[in-house]
Amino acid sequence: MILNKIVEKLKSVERKRLLIYVIVYFLWGLLMHHVGQWLEIAKFTFWWQVISTYILYMVPISILLRGYSIFTQYAYGLVAMAILEFGGYTLGTSYIYPDNILEQCFGTHTFALGMAMFFALYFPIGNWVVNRIYLLFVDDKSKI
């Protein structure tokens, strides 16, 4: 079954690599949460949503997309982030600052799409960053 393959792929990740994913995505999430507030673009309603979004949602998706081309990771990431962005704004768990810089540049009706397009980049970039850190600090077989 497809579900079994997904679970197996998630289970196959080395523990140290998984820890790197969690640390990288958590720090990235905190940074973006604060940058979004500082620039008055958007924010989570509660800080702990960084954990549910970046660690519990984005890390597994990143792991599942690992090994695909950059374009494939971005395309699937775009679908995943569109669902997340649309859901977050619909349920009110994310707050959009009125008249923010993105709305001023692109209009109010394109905000969620723009955010999904931006955050979809996290999957190929995140996989690359995690792999570089893993190879640099953990993998004894390769020296960068």
C-alpha positions as CSV (number, residue, x, y, z in Angstrom):
1,M,0.0,0.0,0.0
2,I,1.0,3.6,-0.5
3,L,0.6,4.5,3.1
4,N,3.0,1.7,4.1
5,K,5.6,3.0,1.7
6,I,5.2,6.5,3.1
7,V,5.6,5.3,6.7
8,E,8.6,3.2,5.7
9,K,10.3,6.1,4.0
10,L,9.8,8.3,7.2
11,K,11.1,5.5,9.4
12,S,14.2,5.0,7.2
13,V,15.7,8.4,8.0
14,E,18.7,8.2,10.3
15,R,18.1,9.6,13.8
16,K,20.9,12.1,13.5
17,R,19.6,13.4,10.2
18,L,16.1,13.6,11.6
19,L,17.4,15.7,14.6
20,I,19.1,18.0,12.1
21,Y,15.8,18.4,10.2
22,V,14.0,19.2,13.5
23,I,16.6,21.8,14.6
24,V,16.9,23.5,11.2
25,Y,13.2,23.7,10.6
26,F,12.4,24.8,14.1
27,L,15.0,27.6,14.0
28,W,13.9,28.6,10.5
29,G,10.3,28.7,11.7
30,L,11.1,30.9,14.7
31,L,13.1,33.2,12.4
32,M,10.3,33.5,9.9
33,H,7.6,34.0,12.6
34,H,9.6,36.9,14.0
35,V,10.5,38.4,10.6
36,G,6.8,38.2,9.6
37,Q,5.9,40.2,12.7
38,W,8.7,42.6,12.4
39,L,7.9,43.4,8.8
40,E,4.2,43.3,9.7
41,I,3.4,40.8,6.9
42,A,1.8,37.8,8.7
43,K,2.2,35.8,11.9
44,F,1.0,32.7,13.7
45,T,-1.7,33.3,16.3
46,F,0.4,31.4,18.8
47,W,4.2,30.9,18.8
48,W,3.9,27.1,19.3
49,Q,2.4,26.9,15.8
50,V,6.0,26.9,14.7
51,I,6.3,23.4,16.1
52,S,3.1,22.1,14.5
53,T,3.8,23.7,11.2
54,Y,7.5,23.5,10.7
55,I,8.3,20.3,12.6
56,L,5.1,18.2,12.5
57,Y,4.0,19.2,9.0
58,M,7.0,20.4,7.0
59,V,9.7,18.0,8.2
60,P,7.8,14.9,7.2
61,I,7.0,16.4,3.8
62,S,10.6,17.4,3.3
63,I,11.7,13.8,4.1
64,L,9.2,12.4,1.7
65,L,10.4,14.8,-1.1
66,R,14.0,14.1,-0.4
67,G,15.7,12.5,-3.4
68,Y,13.5,14.1,-6.0
69,S,14.6,16.9,-8.3
70,I,14.5,20.5,-7.1
71,F,11.5,21.2,-9.4
72,T,9.6,18.1,-8.3
73,Q,10.2,19.1,-4.6
74,Y,9.0,22.6,-5.3
75,A,5.9,21.4,-7.2
76,Y,4.8,19.0,-4.5
77,G,5.8,21.6,-1.8
78,L,3.6,24.1,-3.5
79,V,0.6,21.9,-3.2
80,A,1.4,21.1,0.5
81,M,2.0,24.8,1.3
82,A,-1.1,25.9,-0.6
83,I,-3.2,23.6,1.6
84,L,-1.5,24.9,4.8
85,E,-1.7,28.6,3.9
86,F,-5.3,28.4,2.8
87,G,-6.3,26.5,5.9
88,G,-4.4,28.7,8.2
89,Y,-6.0,31.9,7.0
90,T,-9.4,30.3,6.7
91,L,-9.3,29.0,10.3
92,G,-7.8,32.2,11.6
93,T,-4.7,30.4,13.0
94,S,-2.6,32.8,11.0
95,Y,-2.9,36.5,10.9
96,I,-2.3,38.7,7.9
97,Y,-1.4,42.3,8.8
98,P,-3.7,44.7,6.9
99,D,-2.1,46.6,4.0
100,N,1.2,44.8,4.4
101,I,4.0,45.2,1.8
102,L,3.0,42.1,-0.1
103,E,-0.6,43.3,-0.4
104,Q,0.6,46.7,-1.5
105,C,2.8,45.1,-4.3
106,F,0.6,42.3,-5.5
107,G,-2.9,43.0,-4.2
108,T,-5.0,41.5,-1.4
109,H,-6.3,38.5,-3.4
110,T,-3.0,37.0,-4.1
111,F,-1.6,36.9,-0.6
112,A,-2.1,33.2,0.2
113,L,-0.8,32.2,-3.2
114,G,2.3,34.3,-2.8
115,M,3.0,32.9,0.6
116,A,2.5,29.3,-0.7
117,M,4.9,30.0,-3.6
118,F,7.5,31.4,-1.3
119,F,7.3,28.7,1.4
120,A,7.3,25.9,-1.2
121,L,11.0,26.8,-1.7
122,Y,11.6,25.5,1.8
123,F,11.5,21.9,0.7
124,P,14.3,21.9,-1.8
125,I,16.3,24.4,0.2
126,G,15.7,22.7,3.5
127,N,16.6,19.3,2.1
128,W,19.8,20.7,0.7
129,V,20.8,22.5,3.9
130,V,20.0,19.4,6.1
131,N,22.1,17.2,3.8
132,R,25.0,19.6,3.8
133,I,25.0,19.8,7.6
134,Y,24.7,16.0,7.8
135,L,27.6,15.5,5.5
136,L,29.7,18.1,7.3
137,F,29.1,16.9,10.9
138,V,27.8,13.4,10.9
139,D,28.8,11.4,7.8
140,D,32.3,10.0,8.3
141,K,32.5,8.7,4.7
142,S,32.5,12.1,3.1
143,K,34.4,15.2,3.7
144,I,33.3,18.5,2.2
